[in-house]
């Protein structure tokens, strides 16, 4: 009976020691910021929507590629 009590005390001490030495959870990884929204324009020839920065054209007319710009001129 004496050894049972001693074992329980040691097990309790070990459990407390383990819970205090457990490494804390890693901090949540910060997500990279989302890119800024871009204006979308439609190709004057085929209607494809694409970001204004990728569109070909001048003024108010936008095209998805140089070929559509040439064929619409
Ligand atoms: Zn097009």
PDB file of the backbone (N, CA, C, O) and the ligand in Angstrom, with CONECT records:
HET     ZN  A 101       1
ATOM      1  N   UNK A   1       0.836  -1.205   0.000  1.00  0.00           N
ATOM      2  CA  UNK A   1       0.000   0.000   0.000  1.00  0.00           C
ATOM      3  C   UNK A   1       0.869   1.253   0.000  1.00  0.00           C
ATOM      4  O   UNK A   1       0.535   2.251  -0.639  1.00  0.00           O
ATOM      5  N   UNK A   2       1.967   1.193   0.709  1.00  0.00           N
ATOM      6  CA  UNK A   2       2.874   2.331   0.780  1.00  0.00           C
ATOM      7  C   UNK A   2       3.432   2.662  -0.607  1.00  0.00           C
ATOM      8  O   UNK A   2       3.572   3.830  -0.971  1.00  0.00           O
ATOM      9  N   UNK A   3       3.749   1.608  -1.376  1.00  0.00           N
ATOM     10  CA  UNK A   3       4.301   1.831  -2.715  1.00  0.00           C
ATOM     11  C   UNK A   3       3.252   2.372  -3.680  1.00  0.00           C
ATOM     12  O   UNK A   3       3.576   3.138  -4.588  1.00  0.00           O
ATOM     13  N   UNK A   4       2.013   1.981  -3.488  1.00  0.00           N
ATOM     14  CA  UNK A   4       0.945   2.500  -4.342  1.00  0.00           C
ATOM     15  C   UNK A   4       0.795   4.005  -4.149  1.00  0.00           C
ATOM     16  O   UNK A   4       0.674   4.749  -5.122  1.00  0.00           O
ATOM     17  N   UNK A   5       0.802   4.450  -2.904  1.00  0.00           N
ATOM     18  CA  UNK A   5       0.700   5.889  -2.624  1.00  0.00           C
ATOM     19  C   UNK A   5       1.911   6.613  -3.192  1.00  0.00           C
ATOM     20  O   UNK A   5       1.776   7.683  -3.785  1.00  0.00           O
ATOM     21  N   UNK A   6       3.088   6.038  -3.015  1.00  0.00           N
ATOM     22  CA  UNK A   6       4.308   6.663  -3.544  1.00  0.00           C
ATOM     23  C   UNK A   6       4.239   6.754  -5.070  1.00  0.00           C
ATOM     24  O   UNK A   6       4.610   7.769  -5.658  1.00  0.00           O
ATOM     25  N   UNK A   7       3.757   5.675  -5.706  1.00  0.00           N
ATOM     26  CA  UNK A   7       3.630   5.696  -7.168  1.00  0.00           C
ATOM     27  C   UNK A   7       2.650   6.764  -7.618  1.00  0.00           C
ATOM     28  O   UNK A   7       2.916   7.474  -8.587  1.00  0.00           O
ATOM     29  N   UNK A   8       1.510   6.893  -6.927  1.00  0.00           N
ATOM     30  CA  UNK A   8       0.519   7.899  -7.301  1.00  0.00           C
ATOM     31  C   UNK A   8       1.080   9.315  -7.132  1.00  0.00           C
ATOM     32  O   UNK A   8       0.839  10.187  -7.967  1.00  0.00           O
ATOM     33  N   UNK A   9       1.821   9.535  -6.059  1.00  0.00           N
ATOM     34  CA  UNK A   9       2.409  10.861  -5.846  1.00  0.00           C
ATOM     35  C   UNK A   9       3.417  11.161  -6.952  1.00  0.00           C
ATOM     36  O   UNK A   9       3.434  12.266  -7.494  1.00  0.00           O
ATOM     37  N   UNK A  10       4.266  10.172  -7.293  1.00  0.00           N
ATOM     38  CA  UNK A  10       5.246  10.392  -8.359  1.00  0.00           C
ATOM     39  C   UNK A  10       4.562  10.619  -9.711  1.00  0.00           C
ATOM     40  O   UNK A  10       4.998  11.448 -10.509  1.00  0.00           O
ATOM     41  N   UNK A  11       3.488   9.871  -9.951  1.00  0.00           N
ATOM     42  CA  UNK A  11       2.760  10.053 -11.204  1.00  0.00           C
ATOM     43  C   UNK A  11       2.137  11.439 -11.274  1.00  0.00           C
ATOM     44  O   UNK A  11       2.134  12.070 -12.331  1.00  0.00           O
ATOM     45  N   UNK A  12       1.610  11.914 -10.151  1.00  0.00           N
ATOM     46  CA  UNK A  12       1.015  13.251 -10.116  1.00  0.00           C
ATOM     47  C   UNK A  12       2.085  14.321 -10.340  1.00  0.00           C
ATOM     48  O   UNK A  12       1.872  15.273 -11.091  1.00  0.00           O
ATOM     49  N   UNK A  13       3.241  14.158  -9.683  1.00  0.00           N
ATOM     50  CA  UNK A  13       4.335  15.119  -9.867  1.00  0.00           C
ATOM     51  C   UNK A  13       4.794  15.103 -11.323  1.00  0.00           C
ATOM     52  O   UNK A  13       5.047  16.154 -11.913  1.00  0.00           O
ATOM     53  N   UNK A  14       4.897  13.924 -11.887  1.00  0.00           N
ATOM     54  CA  UNK A  14       5.328  13.823 -13.289  1.00  0.00           C
ATOM     55  C   UNK A  14       4.321  14.491 -14.217  1.00  0.00           C
ATOM     56  O   UNK A  14       4.707  15.179 -15.162  1.00  0.00           O
ATOM     57  N   UNK A  15       3.026  14.291 -13.952  1.00  0.00           N
ATOM     58  CA  UNK A  15       1.990  14.890 -14.800  1.00  0.00           C
ATOM     59  C   UNK A  15       2.041  16.412 -14.714  1.00  0.00           C
ATOM     60  O   UNK A  15       1.911  17.099 -15.727  1.00  0.00           O
ATOM     61  N   UNK A  16       2.230  16.940 -13.499  1.00  0.00           N
ATOM     62  CA  UNK A  16       2.316  18.400 -13.351  1.00  0.00           C
ATOM     63  C   UNK A  16       3.555  18.915 -14.057  1.00  0.00           C
ATOM     64  O   UNK A  16       3.507  19.941 -14.735  1.00  0.00           O
ATOM     65  N   UNK A  17       4.681  18.195 -13.899  1.00  0.00           N
ATOM     66  CA  UNK A  17       5.922  18.629 -14.542  1.00  0.00           C
ATOM     67  C   UNK A  17       5.778  18.634 -16.065  1.00  0.00           C
ATOM     68  O   UNK A  17       6.248  19.551 -16.739  1.00  0.00           O
ATOM     69  N   UNK A  18       5.112  17.584 -16.606  1.00  0.00           N
ATOM     70  CA  UNK A  18       4.913  17.520 -18.059  1.00  0.00           C
ATOM     71  C   UNK A  18       4.037  18.668 -18.550  1.00  0.00           C
ATOM     72  O   UNK A  18       4.305  19.252 -19.600  1.00  0.00           O
ATOM     73  N   UNK A  19       2.991  18.991 -17.794  1.00  0.00           N
ATOM     74  CA  UNK A  19       2.077  20.035 -18.265  1.00  0.00           C
ATOM     75  C   UNK A  19       2.755  21.405 -18.231  1.00  0.00           C
ATOM     76  O   UNK A  19       2.417  22.279 -19.030  1.00  0.00           O
ATOM     77  N   UNK A  20       3.709  21.603 -17.313  1.00  0.00           N
ATOM     78  CA  UNK A  20       4.378  22.903 -17.262  1.00  0.00           C
ATOM     79  C   UNK A  20       5.482  23.008 -18.298  1.00  0.00           C
ATOM     80  O   UNK A  20       5.805  24.112 -18.738  1.00  0.00           O
ATOM     81  N   UNK A  21       6.071  21.889 -18.698  1.00  0.00           N
ATOM     82  CA  UNK A  21       7.176  21.927 -19.655  1.00  0.00           C
ATOM     83  C   UNK A  21       6.718  21.769 -21.100  1.00  0.00           C
ATOM     84  O   UNK A  21       7.535  21.801 -22.020  1.00  0.00           O
ATOM     85  N   UNK A  22       5.418  21.599 -21.300  1.00  0.00           N
ATOM     86  CA  UNK A  22       4.933  21.433 -22.671  1.00  0.00           C
ATOM     87  C   UNK A  22       5.178  22.721 -23.445  1.00  0.00           C
ATOM     88  O   UNK A  22       4.811  23.802 -22.985  1.00  0.00           O
ATOM     89  N   UNK A  23       5.785  22.614 -24.596  1.00  0.00           N
ATOM     90  CA  UNK A  23       6.011  23.838 -25.379  1.00  0.00           C
ATOM     91  C   UNK A  23       4.678  24.451 -25.788  1.00  0.00           C
ATOM     92  O   UNK A  23       3.733  23.756 -26.161  1.00  0.00           O
ATOM     93  N   UNK A  24       4.638  25.756 -25.706  1.00  0.00           N
ATOM     94  CA  UNK A  24       3.394  26.433 -26.060  1.00  0.00           C
ATOM     95  C   UNK A  24       3.145  26.281 -27.551  1.00  0.00           C
ATOM     96  O   UNK A  24       4.069  26.072 -28.337  1.00  0.00           O
ATOM     97  N   UNK A  25       1.899  26.389 -27.915  1.00  0.00           N
ATOM     98  CA  UNK A  25       1.532  26.241 -29.323  1.00  0.00           C
ATOM     99  C   UNK A  25       2.208  27.343 -30.132  1.00  0.00           C
ATOM    100  O   UNK A  25       2.303  28.481 -29.674  1.00  0.00           O
ATOM    101  N   UNK A  26       2.675  27.009 -31.328  1.00  0.00           N
ATOM    102  CA  UNK A  26       3.316  28.045 -32.141  1.00  0.00           C
ATOM    103  C   UNK A  26       2.303  29.144 -32.464  1.00  0.00           C
ATOM    104  O   UNK A  26       1.112  28.874 -32.616  1.00  0.00           O
ATOM    105  N   UNK A  27       2.783  30.378 -32.568  1.00  0.00           N
ATOM    106  CA  UNK A  27       1.848  31.466 -32.880  1.00  0.00           C
ATOM    107  C   UNK A  27       1.229  31.234 -34.251  1.00  0.00           C
ATOM    108  O   UNK A  27       1.881  30.697 -35.147  1.00  0.00           O
ATOM    109  N   UNK A  28      -0.020  31.634 -34.417  1.00  0.00           N
ATOM    110  CA  UNK A  28      -0.656  31.423 -35.727  1.00  0.00           C
ATOM    111  C   UNK A  28       0.109  32.168 -36.810  1.00  0.00           C
ATOM    112  O   UNK A  28       0.489  33.329 -36.656  1.00  0.00           O
ATOM    113  N   UNK A  29       0.317  31.465 -37.894  1.00  0.00           N
ATOM    114  CA  UNK A  29       1.095  32.043 -38.989  1.00  0.00           C
ATOM    115  C   UNK A  29       0.288  33.172 -39.647  1.00  0.00           C
ATOM    116  O   UNK A  29      -0.874  33.010 -40.019  1.00  0.00           O
ATOM    117  N   UNK A  30       0.952  34.303 -39.769  1.00  0.00           N
ATOM    118  CA  UNK A  30       0.268  35.445 -40.377  1.00  0.00           C
ATOM    119  C   UNK A  30       0.110  35.194 -41.867  1.00  0.00           C
ATOM    120  O   UNK A  30       1.056  34.813 -42.557  1.00  0.00           O
ATOM    121  N   UNK A  31      -1.104  35.415 -42.344  1.00  0.00           N
ATOM    122  CA  UNK A  31      -1.330  35.213 -43.774  1.00  0.00           C
ATOM    123  C   UNK A  31      -0.789  36.408 -44.540  1.00  0.00           C
ATOM    124  O   UNK A  31      -0.867  37.541 -44.065  1.00  0.00           O
ATOM    125  N   UNK A  32      -0.240  36.160 -45.729  1.00  0.00           N
ATOM    126  CA  UNK A  32       0.246  37.295 -46.516  1.00  0.00           C
ATOM    127  C   UNK A  32      -0.929  38.187 -46.899  1.00  0.00           C
ATOM    128  O   UNK A  32      -2.039  37.705 -47.121  1.00  0.00           O
ATOM    129  N   UNK A  33      -0.675  39.493 -46.974  1.00  0.00           N
ATOM    130  CA  UNK A  33      -1.778  40.403 -47.295  1.00  0.00           C
ATOM    131  C   UNK A  33      -2.294  40.136 -48.701  1.00  0.00           C
ATOM    132  O   UNK A  33      -1.538  39.778 -49.604  1.00  0.00           O
ATOM    133  N   UNK A  34      -3.576  40.318 -48.858  1.00  0.00           N
ATOM    134  CA  UNK A  34      -4.184  40.111 -50.165  1.00  0.00           C
ATOM    135  C   UNK A  34      -3.768  41.248 -51.095  1.00  0.00           C
ATOM    136  O   UNK A  34      -3.606  42.385 -50.652  1.00  0.00           O
ATOM    137  N   UNK A  35      -3.597  40.947 -52.383  1.00  0.00           N
ATOM    138  CA  UNK A  35      -3.277  42.031 -53.316  1.00  0.00           C
ATOM    139  C   UNK A  35      -4.460  42.978 -53.443  1.00  0.00           C
ATOM    140  O   UNK A  35      -5.617  42.598 -53.269  1.00  0.00           O
ATOM    141  N   UNK A  36      -4.128  44.217 -53.752  1.00  0.00           N
ATOM    142  CA  UNK A  36      -5.173  45.232 -53.883  1.00  0.00           C
ATOM    143  C   UNK A  36      -6.096  44.863 -55.042  1.00  0.00           C
ATOM    144  O   UNK A  36      -5.634  44.320 -56.045  1.00  0.00           O
ATOM    145  N   UNK A  37      -7.384  45.149 -54.919  1.00  0.00           N
ATOM    146  CA  UNK A  37      -8.306  44.841 -56.022  1.00  0.00           C
ATOM    147  C   UNK A  37      -7.971  45.678 -57.250  1.00  0.00           C
ATOM    148  O   UNK A  37      -7.517  46.817 -57.143  1.00  0.00           O
ATOM    149  N   UNK A  38      -8.204  45.088 -58.411  1.00  0.00           N
ATOM    150  CA  UNK A  38      -7.892  45.773 -59.655  1.00  0.00           C
ATOM    151  C   UNK A  38      -9.174  46.011 -60.435  1.00  0.00           C
ATOM    152  O   UNK A  38     -10.151  45.273 -60.307  1.00  0.00           O
ATOM    153  N   UNK A  39      -9.145  47.054 -61.243  1.00  0.00           N
ATOM    154  CA  UNK A  39     -10.267  47.311 -62.137  1.00  0.00           C
ATOM    155  C   UNK A  39     -10.276  46.255 -63.229  1.00  0.00           C
ATOM    156  O   UNK A  39      -9.230  45.885 -63.762  1.00  0.00           O
ATOM    157  N   UNK A  40     -11.465  45.775 -63.554  1.00  0.00           N
ATOM    158  CA  UNK A  40     -11.606  44.796 -64.623  1.00  0.00           C
ATOM    159  C   UNK A  40     -12.197  45.507 -65.838  1.00  0.00           C
ATOM    160  O   UNK A  40     -13.087  46.349 -65.716  1.00  0.00           O
ATOM    161  N   UNK A  41     -11.690  45.155 -66.987  1.00  0.00           N
ATOM    162  CA  UNK A  41     -12.221  45.716 -68.232  1.00  0.00           C
ATOM    163  C   UNK A  41     -12.574  44.554 -69.157  1.00  0.00           C
ATOM    164  O   UNK A  41     -12.059  43.445 -69.016  1.00  0.00           O
ATOM    165  N   UNK A  42     -13.452  44.835 -70.093  1.00  0.00           N
ATOM    166  CA  UNK A  42     -13.867  43.819 -71.053  1.00  0.00           C
ATOM    167  C   UNK A  42     -13.216  44.089 -72.388  1.00  0.00           C
ATOM    168  O   UNK A  42     -13.110  45.237 -72.819  1.00  0.00           O
ATOM    169  N   UNK A  43     -12.782  43.032 -73.039  1.00  0.00           N
ATOM    170  CA  UNK A  43     -12.220  43.149 -74.383  1.00  0.00           C
ATOM    171  C   UNK A  43     -13.324  43.631 -75.318  1.00  0.00           C
ATOM    172  O   UNK A  43     -14.439  43.111 -75.291  1.00  0.00           O
ATOM    173  N   UNK A  44     -13.003  44.640 -76.157  1.00  0.00           N
ATOM    174  CA  UNK A  44     -14.001  45.193 -77.074  1.00  0.00           C
ATOM    175  C   UNK A  44     -14.349  44.203 -78.185  1.00  0.00           C
ATOM    176  O   UNK A  44     -15.398  44.324 -78.820  1.00  0.00           O
ATOM    177  N   UNK A  45     -13.492  43.248 -78.416  1.00  0.00           N
ATOM    178  CA  UNK A  45     -13.723  42.300 -79.508  1.00  0.00           C
ATOM    179  C   UNK A  45     -14.455  41.053 -79.026  1.00  0.00           C
ATOM    180  O   UNK A  45     -15.483  40.681 -79.592  1.00  0.00           O
ATOM    181  N   UNK A  46     -13.931  40.402 -77.981  1.00  0.00           N
ATOM    182  CA  UNK A  46     -14.493  39.107 -77.583  1.00  0.00           C
ATOM    183  C   UNK A  46     -15.216  39.142 -76.235  1.00  0.00           C
ATOM    184  O   UNK A  46     -15.859  38.166 -75.849  1.00  0.00           O
ATOM    185  N   UNK A  47     -15.111  40.257 -75.526  1.00  0.00           N
ATOM    186  CA  UNK A  47     -15.842  40.362 -74.273  1.00  0.00           C
ATOM    187  C   UNK A  47     -15.147  39.750 -73.079  1.00  0.00           C
ATOM    188  O   UNK A  47     -15.708  39.751 -71.983  1.00  0.00           O
ATOM    189  N   UNK A  48     -13.957  39.232 -73.251  1.00  0.00           N
ATOM    190  CA  UNK A  48     -13.218  38.643 -72.134  1.00  0.00           C
ATOM    191  C   UNK A  48     -12.896  39.708 -71.096  1.00  0.00           C
ATOM    192  O   UNK A  48     -12.405  40.784 -71.437  1.00  0.00           O
ATOM    193  N   UNK A  49     -13.171  39.408 -69.832  1.00  0.00           N
ATOM    194  CA  UNK A  49     -12.839  40.338 -68.757  1.00  0.00           C
ATOM    195  C   UNK A  49     -11.433  40.043 -68.262  1.00  0.00           C
ATOM    196  O   UNK A  49     -11.064  38.888 -68.048  1.00  0.00           O
ATOM    197  N   UNK A  50     -10.654  41.102 -68.083  1.00  0.00           N
ATOM    198  CA  UNK A  50      -9.286  40.949 -67.602  1.00  0.00           C
ATOM    199  C   UNK A  50      -8.908  42.200 -66.832  1.00  0.00           C
ATOM    200  O   UNK A  50      -9.529  43.248 -67.008  1.00  0.00           O
ATOM    201  N   UNK A  51      -7.883  42.101 -65.971  1.00  0.00           N
ATOM    202  CA  UNK A  51      -7.458  43.284 -65.221  1.00  0.00           C
ATOM    203  C   UNK A  51      -6.994  44.384 -66.174  1.00  0.00           C
ATOM    204  O   UNK A  51      -6.417  44.116 -67.228  1.00  0.00           O
ATOM    205  N   UNK A  52      -7.260  45.626 -65.775  1.00  0.00           N
ATOM    206  CA  UNK A  52      -6.879  46.753 -66.619  1.00  0.00           C
ATOM    207  C   UNK A  52      -5.373  46.770 -66.878  1.00  0.00           C
ATOM    208  O   UNK A  52      -4.927  47.183 -67.949  1.00  0.00           O
ATOM    209  N   UNK A  53      -4.580  46.312 -65.880  1.00  0.00           N
ATOM    210  CA  UNK A  53      -3.127  46.343 -66.045  1.00  0.00           C
ATOM    211  C   UNK A  53      -2.646  45.365 -67.112  1.00  0.00           C
ATOM    212  O   UNK A  53      -1.554  45.531 -67.655  1.00  0.00           O
ATOM    213  N   UNK A  54      -3.465  44.331 -67.425  1.00  0.00           N
ATOM    214  CA  UNK A  54      -3.068  43.345 -68.429  1.00  0.00           C
ATOM    215  C   UNK A  54      -3.715  43.613 -69.783  1.00  0.00           C
ATOM    216  O   UNK A  54      -3.431  42.925 -70.764  1.00  0.00           O
ATOM    217  N   UNK A  55      -4.578  44.608 -69.827  1.00  0.00           N
ATOM    218  CA  UNK A  55      -5.301  44.853 -71.070  1.00  0.00           C
ATOM    219  C   UNK A  55      -4.416  45.612 -72.048  1.00  0.00           C
ATOM    220  O   UNK A  55      -3.520  46.361 -71.657  1.00  0.00           O
ATOM    221  N   UNK A  56      -4.691  45.397 -73.323  1.00  0.00           N
ATOM    222  CA  UNK A  56      -4.003  46.095 -74.399  1.00  0.00           C
ATOM    223  C   UNK A  56      -4.979  47.131 -74.932  1.00  0.00           C
ATOM    224  O   UNK A  56      -6.174  46.866 -75.057  1.00  0.00           O
ATOM    225  N   UNK A  57      -4.464  48.305 -75.245  1.00  0.00           N
ATOM    226  CA  UNK A  57      -5.351  49.292 -75.842  1.00  0.00           C
ATOM    227  C   UNK A  57      -5.029  50.685 -75.366  1.00  0.00           C
ATOM    228  O   UNK A  57      -4.096  50.904 -74.593  1.00  0.00           O
ATOM    229  N   UNK A  58      -5.819  51.616 -75.842  1.00  0.00           N
ATOM    230  CA  UNK A  58      -5.609  53.014 -75.490  1.00  0.00           C
ATOM    231  C   UNK A  58      -6.967  53.654 -75.257  1.00  0.00           C
ATOM    232  O   UNK A  58      -7.972  53.263 -75.851  1.00  0.00           O
ATOM    233  N   UNK A  59      -6.971  54.640 -74.385  1.00  0.00           N
ATOM    234  CA  UNK A  59      -8.200  55.371 -74.123  1.00  0.00           C
ATOM    235  C   UNK A  59      -9.260  54.482 -73.486  1.00  0.00           C
ATOM    236  O   UNK A  59      -8.982  53.780 -72.514  1.00  0.00           O
ATOM    237  N   UNK A  60     -10.444  54.511 -74.019  1.00  0.00           N
ATOM    238  CA  UNK A  60     -11.565  53.779 -73.439  1.00  0.00           C
ATOM    239  C   UNK A  60     -11.700  52.379 -74.017  1.00  0.00           C
ATOM    240  O   UNK A  60     -12.515  51.599 -73.525  1.00  0.00           O
ATOM    241  N   UNK A  61     -10.930  52.034 -75.045  1.00  0.00           N
ATOM    242  CA  UNK A  61     -11.073  50.728 -75.681  1.00  0.00           C
ATOM    243  C   UNK A  61      -9.971  49.794 -75.183  1.00  0.00           C
ATOM    244  O   UNK A  61      -8.784  50.114 -75.246  1.00  0.00           O
ATOM    245  N   UNK A  62     -10.392  48.649 -74.693  1.00  0.00           N
ATOM    246  CA  UNK A  62      -9.447  47.684 -74.137  1.00  0.00           C
ATOM    247  C   UNK A  62      -9.600  46.366 -74.878  1.00  0.00           C
ATOM    248  O   UNK A  62     -10.688  46.002 -75.324  1.00  0.00           O
ATOM    249  N   UNK A  63      -8.496  45.672 -74.995  1.00  0.00           N
ATOM    250  CA  UNK A  63      -8.492  44.382 -75.695  1.00  0.00           C
ATOM    251  C   UNK A  63      -7.680  43.385 -74.883  1.00  0.00           C
ATOM    252  O   UNK A  63      -6.806  43.756 -74.100  1.00  0.00           O
ATOM    253  N   UNK A  64      -7.993  42.102 -75.093  1.00  0.00           N
ATOM    254  CA  UNK A  64      -7.285  41.060 -74.349  1.00  0.00           C
ATOM    255  C   UNK A  64      -5.919  40.782 -74.968  1.00  0.00           C
ATOM    256  O   UNK A  64      -5.022  40.292 -74.281  1.00  0.00           O
ATOM    257  N   UNK A  65      -5.746  41.088 -76.254  1.00  0.00           N
ATOM    258  CA  UNK A  65      -4.464  40.821 -76.914  1.00  0.00           C
ATOM    259  C   UNK A  65      -4.313  41.777 -78.090  1.00  0.00           C
ATOM    260  O   UNK A  65      -5.271  42.419 -78.521  1.00  0.00           O
ATOM    261  N   UNK A  66      -3.082  41.854 -78.597  1.00  0.00           N
ATOM    262  CA  UNK A  66      -2.809  42.766 -79.709  1.00  0.00           C
ATOM    263  C   UNK A  66      -3.561  42.343 -80.964  1.00  0.00           C
ATOM    264  O   UNK A  66      -3.942  43.186 -81.777  1.00  0.00           O
ATOM    265  N   UNK A  67      -3.773  41.048 -81.121  1.00  0.00           N
ATOM    266  CA  UNK A  67      -4.485  40.581 -82.316  1.00  0.00           C
ATOM    267  C   UNK A  67      -5.920  41.123 -82.352  1.00  0.00           C
ATOM    268  O   UNK A  67      -6.393  41.554 -83.404  1.00  0.00           O
ATOM    269  N   UNK A  68      -6.604  41.101 -81.219  1.00  0.00           N
ATOM    270  CA  UNK A  68      -7.968  41.614 -81.174  1.00  0.00           C
ATOM    271  C   UNK A  68      -7.970  43.123 -81.353  1.00  0.00           C
ATOM    272  O   UNK A  68      -8.915  43.682 -81.910  1.00  0.00           O
ATOM    273  N   UNK A  69      -6.914  43.788 -80.884  1.00  0.00           N
ATOM    274  CA  UNK A  69      -6.850  45.234 -81.077  1.00  0.00           C
ATOM    275  C   UNK A  69      -6.711  45.558 -82.565  1.00  0.00           C
ATOM    276  O   UNK A  69      -7.350  46.481 -83.070  1.00  0.00           O
ATOM    277  N   UNK A  70      -5.867  44.785 -83.263  1.00  0.00           N
ATOM    278  CA  UNK A  70      -5.660  45.017 -84.697  1.00  0.00           C
ATOM    279  C   UNK A  70      -6.929  44.711 -85.479  1.00  0.00           C
ATOM    280  O   UNK A  70      -7.300  45.463 -86.380  1.00  0.00           O
ATOM    281  N   UNK A  71      -7.589  43.625 -85.144  1.00  0.00           N
ATOM    282  CA  UNK A  71      -8.746  43.199 -85.928  1.00  0.00           C
ATOM    283  C   UNK A  71      -9.952  44.109 -85.690  1.00  0.00           C
ATOM    284  O   UNK A  71     -10.856  44.161 -86.524  1.00  0.00           O
ATOM    285  N   UNK A  72      -9.979  44.821 -84.572  1.00  0.00           N
ATOM    286  CA  UNK A  72     -11.116  45.683 -84.275  1.00  0.00           C
ATOM    287  C   UNK A  72     -10.894  47.079 -84.819  1.00  0.00           C
ATOM    288  O   UNK A  72     -11.841  47.863 -84.892  1.00  0.00           O
ATOM    289  N   UNK A  73      -9.662  47.417 -85.204  1.00  0.00           N
ATOM    290  CA  UNK A  73      -9.372  48.785 -85.657  1.00  0.00           C
ATOM    291  C   UNK A  73      -9.922  49.047 -87.055  1.00  0.00           C
ATOM    292  O   UNK A  73      -9.765  50.147 -87.584  1.00  0.00           O
TER     293      UNK A  73
HETATM  294 ZN    ZN A 101     -10.383  39.668 -76.956  1.00  0.00          ZN
END
